[in-house]
Amino acid sequence: MFSKKNLKWLSVIATVIMAFVQLGGALVTKTGSADGCGSDWPLCHGAFLPQNLPIQTIIELSHRAVSGLSLIIVLWLVIVSWKHIGYIKEVKPLCCISIGFLLIQALVGAAAVMWQQNAYVLALHFGISLISFSSVFVLTLIIYEIDRKYEADELFIRKPLRIYTWIMALIVYMTIYTGALVRHKEASLAYGQWPLPFNDLMPHNVQDWVNFTHRGMALIAFIWIMITFIHAINNYADNRTIRYGYTAAFILVILQVTTGALSIITEVNLFIALLHALFITLLFGLIAYFIVLMLRTIRSGG
């Protein structure tokens, strides 16, 4: 059960199930299923499995089940990783972060159900769960020895790219928060057409301002990631880790902006909205890997 041979398939399962946790949370919010079990947690309408099961209750119960399963799988992965590859410097911190933020995510979710937190607190939930996903994602890359295959273990990231990437991480996280706030404030269709309602540019209420702020952060994120991508390609053309990694980040932010626009144009089509959540999840996981690579450079005296 805790054998080293289980590490690879276990890490993939953990990463996939954590991605489903992210998508499940987005699905709960987009379908208005947050109150699908009333104010009861961990029970649902006072029962383990209520007799009356409308679609909102099914969605909320499914999200809770996947979240519970993710805790078991991630804990299993953490134990095996700690035992067999704990000598790798990043492994133990990643293990602690993945479990710690997964527990915080569960507690915030439970508090939201029982005490009906305001939208500004609820918006933190997605960002917290993203940190847990990202730690599991990076741990999986380490387990599959991506470092060695793409010379990342020998990579030296110079200060300019490190600064670009730290700023990119901050901007993307702020964009994620404002995006989650759009969902929780029910502001997805506020502020008018995309990219801007040119006949009426001034926001008029809270929902308009929240949507306007998110669009602005998304634009800043796109521009900054493009600048970082150009710098990386021009200065690290011979390193596949940087070339592939920052190219993937630029592609993901293009897909993110595209699905964001389509969400407005299609009046929040559920499939597009879930793709929107998936792309930002993958992008943040990739940025977390960049951060690990940068910390290695800093430790080496760079």
Sine and cosine of phi, psi and omega as CSV:
sin_phi,cos_phi,sin_psi,cos_psi,sin_omega,cos_omega
0.00,0.00,-0.66,0.76,-0.01,-1.00
-0.96,-0.29,0.46,0.89,-0.01,-1.00
-0.97,0.25,0.48,-0.88,0.00,-1.00
-0.90,0.43,-0.47,0.88,-0.02,-1.00
-0.91,0.41,-0.28,0.96,0.02,-1.00
-0.99,0.11,-0.16,0.99,-0.16,-0.99
-0.86,0.51,-0.75,0.67,-0.13,-0.99
-0.91,0.41,-0.79,0.62,-0.03,-1.00
-0.93,0.36,-0.53,0.85,0.02,-1.00
-0.92,0.39,-0.64,0.77,0.00,-1.00
-0.92,0.40,-0.61,0.79,0.03,-1.00
-0.91,0.41,-0.72,0.70,0.02,-1.00
-0.87,0.49,-0.68,0.73,0.00,-1.00
-0.89,0.46,-0.67,0.74,0.01,-1.00
-0.91,0.42,-0.69,0.72,0.00,-1.00
-0.90,0.43,-0.70,0.72,-0.04,-1.00
-0.94,0.35,-0.53,0.85,0.08,-1.00
-0.93,0.37,-0.56,0.83,0.08,-1.00
-0.90,0.43,-0.62,0.78,0.04,-1.00
-0.92,0.39,-0.54,0.84,0.09,-1.00
-0.88,0.47,-0.69,0.72,0.03,-1.00
-0.87,0.49,-0.75,0.67,-0.02,-1.00
-0.92,0.39,-0.59,0.81,0.02,-1.00
-0.90,0.44,-0.66,0.76,0.05,-1.00
-0.89,0.46,-0.67,0.74,0.05,-1.00
-0.90,0.44,-0.63,0.77,0.01,-1.00
-0.90,0.44,-0.67,0.74,0.03,-1.00
-0.85,0.52,-0.73,0.68,-0.04,-1.00
-0.93,0.36,-0.71,0.70,-0.07,-1.00
-0.91,0.41,-0.51,0.86,-0.04,-1.00
-0.99,-0.11,0.06,1.00,-0.01,-1.00
0.91,0.42,0.59,0.81,-0.08,-1.00
-0.99,-0.16,0.14,0.99,-0.05,-1.00
-0.87,0.50,-0.49,0.87,0.03,-1.00
-0.98,-0.17,0.37,0.93,-0.04,-1.00
-0.89,0.45,-0.39,0.92,0.05,-1.00
-0.91,-0.41,0.34,0.94,-0.03,-1.00
0.93,0.37,-0.61,-0.79,0.01,-1.00
-0.97,-0.25,0.34,0.94,-0.02,-1.00
-1.00,-0.07,0.68,-0.73,0.12,-0.99
-0.40,-0.92,0.76,-0.65,0.14,0.99
-1.00,0.10,-0.11,0.99,0.05,-1.00
-0.96,0.28,0.17,-0.99,-0.02,-1.00
-0.79,-0.62,0.93,-0.37,-0.10,-1.00
0.80,0.60,0.65,0.76,0.08,-1.00
0.98,0.18,0.10,1.00,-0.03,-1.00
-0.69,-0.72,0.37,-0.93,0.07,-1.00
-0.92,0.40,-0.66,0.75,0.07,-1.00
-0.64,-0.77,0.99,-0.17,-0.06,-1.00
-0.90,0.43,0.45,-0.89,-0.01,-1.00
-0.95,0.32,-0.63,0.78,0.00,-1.00
-1.00,0.04,0.87,-0.50,-0.10,-1.00
-0.80,-0.60,0.97,0.24,0.14,-0.99
-0.93,0.38,0.22,-0.97,-0.11,-0.99
-0.87,0.50,-0.59,0.81,0.00,-1.00
-0.90,0.44,-0.61,0.79,0.03,-1.00
-0.93,0.36,-0.64,0.77,0.03,-1.00
-0.88,0.48,-0.69,0.73,-0.01,-1.00
-0.90,0.43,-0.72,0.70,-0.01,-1.00
-0.91,0.42,-0.67,0.74,0.03,-1.00
-0.90,0.44,-0.66,0.75,0.01,-1.00
-0.89,0.46,-0.67,0.75,0.02,-1.00
-0.90,0.44,-0.65,0.76,0.03,-1.00
-0.91,0.42,-0.65,0.76,-0.01,-1.00
-0.90,0.43,-0.71,0.70,0.01,-1.00
-0.91,0.42,-0.64,0.77,0.03,-1.00
-0.89,0.45,-0.67,0.74,0.04,-1.00
-0.90,0.43,-0.67,0.74,0.02,-1.00
-0.91,0.42,-0.61,0.79,0.00,-1.00
-0.89,0.46,-0.60,0.80,0.02,-1.00
-0.89,0.46,-0.66,0.75,0.01,-1.00
-0.91,0.41,-0.74,0.67,-0.04,-1.00
-0.90,0.43,-0.70,0.71,-0.02,-1.00
-0.92,0.40,-0.64,0.77,0.05,-1.00
-0.88,0.47,-0.65,0.76,0.06,-1.00
-0.88,0.48,-0.73,0.69,0.02,-1.00
-0.88,0.48,-0.67,0.74,-0.02,-1.00
-0.88,0.47,-0.70,0.72,-0.01,-1.00
-0.89,0.45,-0.73,0.69,-0.02,-1.00
-0.92,0.40,-0.66,0.75,-0.01,-1.00
-0.91,0.41,-0.71,0.70,0.00,-1.00
-0.86,0.51,-0.65,0.76,-0.07,-1.00
-0.95,0.31,-0.65,0.76,-0.19,-0.98
-0.96,-0.27,-0.48,0.87,-0.01,-1.00
-0.78,-0.62,0.40,0.92,0.00,-1.00
-0.90,0.44,-0.27,0.96,0.02,-1.00
-0.95,0.33,-0.33,0.95,0.08,-1.00
-0.96,0.27,0.79,-0.61,-0.19,-0.98
-0.81,0.59,-0.63,0.78,-0.10,-0.99
-0.99,0.16,-0.29,0.96,-0.19,-0.98
-0.90,0.43,-0.78,0.62,-0.06,-1.00
-0.90,0.44,-0.69,0.72,0.09,-1.00
-0.87,0.50,-0.66,0.76,0.02,-1.00
-0.90,0.44,-0.63,0.78,0.05,-1.00
-0.87,0.49,-0.71,0.70,0.00,-1.00
-0.90,0.43,-0.67,0.74,0.00,-1.00
-0.91,0.42,-0.70,0.72,-0.06,-1.00
-0.89,0.46,-0.72,0.70,0.00,-1.00
-0.95,0.30,-0.70,0.72,-0.04,-1.00
-0.86,0.51,-0.76,0.65,-0.03,-1.00
-0.96,0.26,-0.43,0.90,0.09,-1.00
-0.92,0.40,-0.64,0.77,0.04,-1.00
-0.93,0.37,-0.68,0.73,0.04,-1.00
-0.88,0.48,-0.67,0.74,0.03,-1.00
-0.85,0.52,-0.71,0.71,0.00,-1.00
-0.90,0.45,-0.66,0.75,-0.01,-1.00
-0.92,0.39,-0.65,0.76,0.04,-1.00
-0.90,0.43,-0.65,0.76,0.05,-1.00
-0.89,0.46,-0.68,0.73,0.02,-1.00
-0.90,0.43,-0.68,0.73,0.01,-1.00
-0.89,0.46,-0.61,0.79,0.01,-1.00
-0.89,0.46,-0.62,0.79,0.00,-1.00
-0.94,0.33,-0.72,0.70,-0.15,-0.99
-0.99,0.16,-0.56,0.83,-0.12,-0.99
-0.87,-0.50,0.09,1.00,0.10,-0.99
0.78,0.63,0.91,0.40,0.00,-1.00
-0.89,0.45,0.41,-0.91,0.03,-1.00
-0.96,0.28,0.23,-0.97,-0.13,-0.99
-0.88,0.48,-0.55,0.83,-0.06,-1.00
-0.94,0.35,-0.52,0.85,0.09,-1.00
-0.98,0.21,-0.68,0.73,-0.01,-1.00
-0.87,0.49,-0.53,0.85,-0.02,-1.00
-0.90,0.43,-0.37,0.93,0.04,-1.00
-0.94,0.34,-0.40,0.92,-0.11,-0.99
-0.86,0.52,-0.72,0.69,-0.03,-1.00
-0.91,0.42,-0.66,0.75,0.01,-1.00
-0.91,0.42,-0.62,0.79,0.03,-1.00
-0.91,0.42,-0.71,0.70,-0.01,-1.00
-0.92,0.39,-0.49,0.87,0.06,-1.00
-0.90,0.43,-0.62,0.79,0.02,-1.00
-0.90,0.44,-0.65,0.76,0.04,-1.00
-0.91,0.42,-0.71,0.70,0.05,-1.00
-0.85,0.53,-0.72,0.69,-0.07,-1.00
-0.89,0.46,-0.62,0.79,0.01,-1.00
-0.92,0.40,-0.63,0.78,0.05,-1.00
-0.93,0.37,-0.65,0.76,0.02,-1.00
-0.87,0.49,-0.73,0.68,0.00,-1.00
-0.92,0.40,-0.63,0.78,0.04,-1.00
-0.87,0.49,-0.62,0.78,0.04,-1.00
-0.90,0.44,-0.67,0.74,0.04,-1.00
-0.88,0.48,-0.63,0.77,0.02,-1.00
-0.92,0.39,-0.66,0.75,0.00,-1.00
-0.88,0.47,-0.62,0.79,0.01,-1.00
-0.99,0.11,0.14,0.99,0.08,-1.00
0.83,0.56,0.61,0.80,0.06,-1.00
-0.85,0.53,-0.56,0.83,0.01,-1.00
-0.81,0.59,-0.76,0.65,-0.09,-1.00
-0.96,0.30,-0.60,0.80,-0.04,-1.00
-0.92,0.38,-0.52,0.85,-0.06,-1.00
-0.88,-0.47,0.45,0.90,0.10,-1.00
0.85,0.53,0.38,0.92,-0.02,-1.00
-0.94,0.35,-0.44,0.90,0.00,-1.00
-0.94,0.34,-0.28,0.96,0.02,-1.00
-0.95,-0.32,0.12,0.99,-0.10,-0.99
-0.97,0.23,0.70,-0.72,0.11,-0.99
-0.90,-0.45,0.93,-0.37,-0.02,-1.00
-1.00,-0.08,0.89,-0.45,-0.05,-1.00
-0.96,0.29,0.29,-0.96,-0.15,-0.99
-0.83,0.55,-0.68,0.73,-0.02,-1.00
-0.84,0.55,-0.72,0.69,0.00,-1.00
-0.93,0.37,-0.55,0.83,0.05,-1.00
-0.89,0.46,-0.68,0.74,0.01,-1.00
-0.91,0.42,-0.72,0.69,0.05,-1.00
-0.82,0.58,-0.69,0.73,-0.10,-0.99
-0.96,0.29,-0.64,0.77,0.06,-1.00
-0.87,0.49,-0.70,0.72,0.03,-1.00
-0.90,0.44,-0.64,0.77,0.04,-1.00
-0.86,0.50,-0.69,0.72,0.00,-1.00
-0.88,0.48,-0.69,0.72,0.00,-1.00
-0.91,0.42,-0.72,0.70,-0.01,-1.00
-0.89,0.45,-0.70,0.72,-0.01,-1.00
-0.90,0.44,-0.64,0.77,0.00,-1.00
-0.92,0.40,-0.63,0.77,0.06,-1.00
-0.91,0.42,-0.60,0.80,0.06,-1.00
-0.91,0.42,-0.65,0.76,0.04,-1.00
-0.88,0.47,-0.69,0.72,0.00,-1.00
-0.89,0.46,-0.72,0.69,-0.01,-1.00
-0.92,0.40,-0.54,0.84,0.06,-1.00
-0.92,0.40,-0.67,0.74,0.06,-1.00
-0.91,0.42,-0.59,0.80,0.02,-1.00
-0.91,0.41,-0.59,0.81,0.08,-1.00
-0.84,0.55,-0.71,0.70,-0.01,-1.00
-0.90,0.43,-0.73,0.68,-0.10,-0.99
-0.96,0.27,-0.39,0.92,0.08,-1.00
-1.00,-0.03,0.07,1.00,-0.01,-1.00
0.80,0.59,0.73,0.68,-0.08,-1.00
-0.93,-0.37,0.32,0.95,-0.09,-1.00
-0.86,0.51,-0.58,0.82,-0.04,-1.00
-0.95,-0.31,0.23,0.97,0.06,-1.00
-0.97,0.25,0.25,-0.97,0.08,-1.00
0.94,0.34,0.03,1.00,0.16,-0.99
1.00,0.01,-0.30,-0.95,-0.17,-0.98
-0.93,0.37,0.27,-0.96,0.00,-1.00
-0.99,-0.17,0.61,-0.80,0.05,1.00
-0.99,0.16,-0.45,0.89,0.02,-1.00
-0.54,-0.84,0.54,-0.84,0.13,-0.99
-0.99,0.14,1.00,0.05,-0.17,-0.99
-0.89,0.46,-0.34,0.94,0.03,-1.00
-0.99,0.13,-0.19,0.98,-0.02,-1.00
-0.38,-0.92,0.98,0.17,-0.14,-0.99
-0.97,0.22,-0.38,0.92,-0.10,-0.99
-0.99,0.16,0.85,-0.53,0.09,-1.00
-0.88,0.47,0.55,-0.84,-0.10,-1.00
-0.91,-0.41,-0.33,0.94,-0.03,-1.00
-0.56,-0.83,-0.05,-1.00,-0.07,-1.00
-0.88,0.47,-0.70,0.72,-0.01,-1.00
-0.88,0.48,-0.65,0.76,0.05,-1.00
-0.88,0.47,-0.71,0.71,-0.03,-1.00
-0.91,0.42,-0.64,0.77,0.02,-1.00
-0.89,0.45,-0.73,0.68,0.01,-1.00
-0.90,0.43,-0.68,0.74,0.02,-1.00
-0.88,0.48,-0.68,0.73,0.00,-1.00
-0.90,0.44,-0.66,0.75,0.01,-1.00
-0.91,0.41,-0.66,0.75,0.04,-1.00
-0.88,0.47,-0.65,0.76,0.03,-1.00
-0.90,0.43,-0.68,0.73,0.03,-1.00
-0.91,0.41,-0.61,0.79,0.02,-1.00
-0.90,0.43,-0.63,0.77,0.04,-1.00
-0.91,0.42,-0.71,0.71,0.01,-1.00
-0.88,0.47,-0.67,0.74,0.01,-1.00
-0.88,0.47,-0.70,0.71,0.00,-1.00
-0.87,0.49,-0.74,0.67,-0.04,-1.00
-0.90,0.43,-0.69,0.73,-0.05,-1.00
-0.93,0.38,-0.65,0.76,0.02,-1.00
-0.92,0.40,-0.59,0.81,0.06,-1.00
-0.90,0.44,-0.70,0.72,0.03,-1.00
-0.88,0.47,-0.70,0.72,0.00,-1.00
-0.90,0.43,-0.66,0.75,0.04,-1.00
-0.87,0.49,-0.72,0.69,0.00,-1.00
-0.89,0.46,-0.68,0.73,0.03,-1.00
-0.88,0.47,-0.69,0.72,-0.04,-1.00
-0.90,0.43,-0.70,0.71,-0.02,-1.00
-0.91,0.41,-0.63,0.78,-0.04,-1.00
-0.95,0.30,-0.49,0.87,-0.12,-0.99
-0.95,-0.31,-0.18,0.98,-0.01,-1.00
-0.72,-0.69,0.66,0.75,-0.09,-1.00
-0.88,0.48,-0.43,0.90,-0.07,-1.00
-1.00,-0.03,-0.07,1.00,-0.03,-1.00
-0.96,-0.28,0.88,-0.47,-0.08,-1.00
-0.93,0.37,-0.55,0.84,0.00,-1.00
-0.87,0.49,-0.75,0.67,0.00,-1.00
-0.94,0.35,-0.71,0.70,-0.05,-1.00
-0.88,0.48,-0.78,0.63,-0.01,-1.00
-0.94,0.35,-0.66,0.75,-0.08,-1.00
-0.90,0.43,-0.77,0.64,-0.05,-1.00
-0.97,0.25,-0.43,0.90,0.14,-0.99
-0.91,0.41,-0.69,0.72,0.05,-1.00
-0.88,0.48,-0.65,0.76,0.02,-1.00
-0.89,0.46,-0.66,0.75,0.00,-1.00
-0.92,0.39,-0.64,0.76,0.04,-1.00
-0.90,0.44,-0.67,0.74,-0.02,-1.00
-0.90,0.43,-0.63,0.78,0.00,-1.00
-0.94,0.33,-0.52,0.85,0.10,-0.99
-0.90,0.44,-0.71,0.70,0.04,-1.00
-0.90,0.44,-0.60,0.80,0.01,-1.00
-0.90,0.43,-0.73,0.69,0.02,-1.00
-0.90,0.43,-0.66,0.75,-0.01,-1.00
-0.88,0.47,-0.74,0.67,0.01,-1.00
-0.93,0.36,-0.50,0.87,0.08,-1.00
-0.90,0.43,-0.69,0.72,0.04,-1.00
-0.90,0.44,-0.70,0.72,-0.01,-1.00
-0.90,0.43,-0.52,0.85,0.04,-1.00
-0.87,0.50,-0.65,0.76,0.02,-1.00
-0.96,0.29,-0.71,0.71,-0.04,-1.00
-0.89,0.46,-0.63,0.78,-0.02,-1.00
-1.00,-0.03,0.14,0.99,-0.02,-1.00
0.85,0.53,0.77,0.64,0.09,-1.00
0.90,0.44,0.86,0.51,0.17,-0.99
-0.87,0.50,0.75,-0.66,-0.15,-0.99
-0.89,0.46,-0.68,0.73,-0.01,-1.00
-0.88,0.47,-0.69,0.72,0.01,-1.00
-0.91,0.41,-0.64,0.77,0.01,-1.00
-0.88,0.47,-0.62,0.78,0.02,-1.00
-0.95,0.32,-0.60,0.80,0.10,-0.99
-0.88,0.47,-0.63,0.78,0.03,-1.00
-0.85,0.53,-0.69,0.72,0.02,-1.00
-0.93,0.37,-0.61,0.79,-0.02,-1.00
-0.91,0.41,-0.69,0.72,-0.05,-1.00
-0.91,0.42,-0.63,0.77,0.01,-1.00
-0.95,0.32,-0.52,0.86,0.06,-1.00
-0.90,0.44,-0.73,0.68,0.02,-1.00
-0.91,0.41,-0.64,0.77,0.00,-1.00
-0.89,0.46,-0.70,0.71,-0.02,-1.00
-0.93,0.36,-0.58,0.82,0.08,-1.00
-0.88,0.47,-0.64,0.77,0.02,-1.00
-0.91,0.41,-0.66,0.75,0.03,-1.00
-0.89,0.45,-0.60,0.80,0.05,-1.00
-0.88,0.48,-0.60,0.80,0.05,-1.00
-0.92,0.40,-0.64,0.77,0.06,-1.00
-0.86,0.51,-0.65,0.76,-0.01,-1.00
-0.89,0.45,-0.66,0.75,0.05,-1.00
-0.87,0.50,-0.70,0.72,0.01,-1.00
-0.89,0.46,-0.63,0.78,0.02,-1.00
-0.93,0.38,-0.63,0.77,0.01,-1.00
-0.90,0.43,-0.54,0.84,0.08,-1.00
-0.89,0.45,-0.68,0.73,0.02,-1.00
-0.89,0.46,-0.69,0.72,0.00,-1.00
-0.89,0.46,-0.67,0.74,0.01,-1.00
-0.90,0.44,-0.52,0.85,-0.03,-1.00
-0.99,0.16,0.01,1.00,0.05,-1.00
0.99,-0.11,0.25,0.97,-0.02,-1.00
-0.98,0.19,0.00,0.00,0.00,0.00
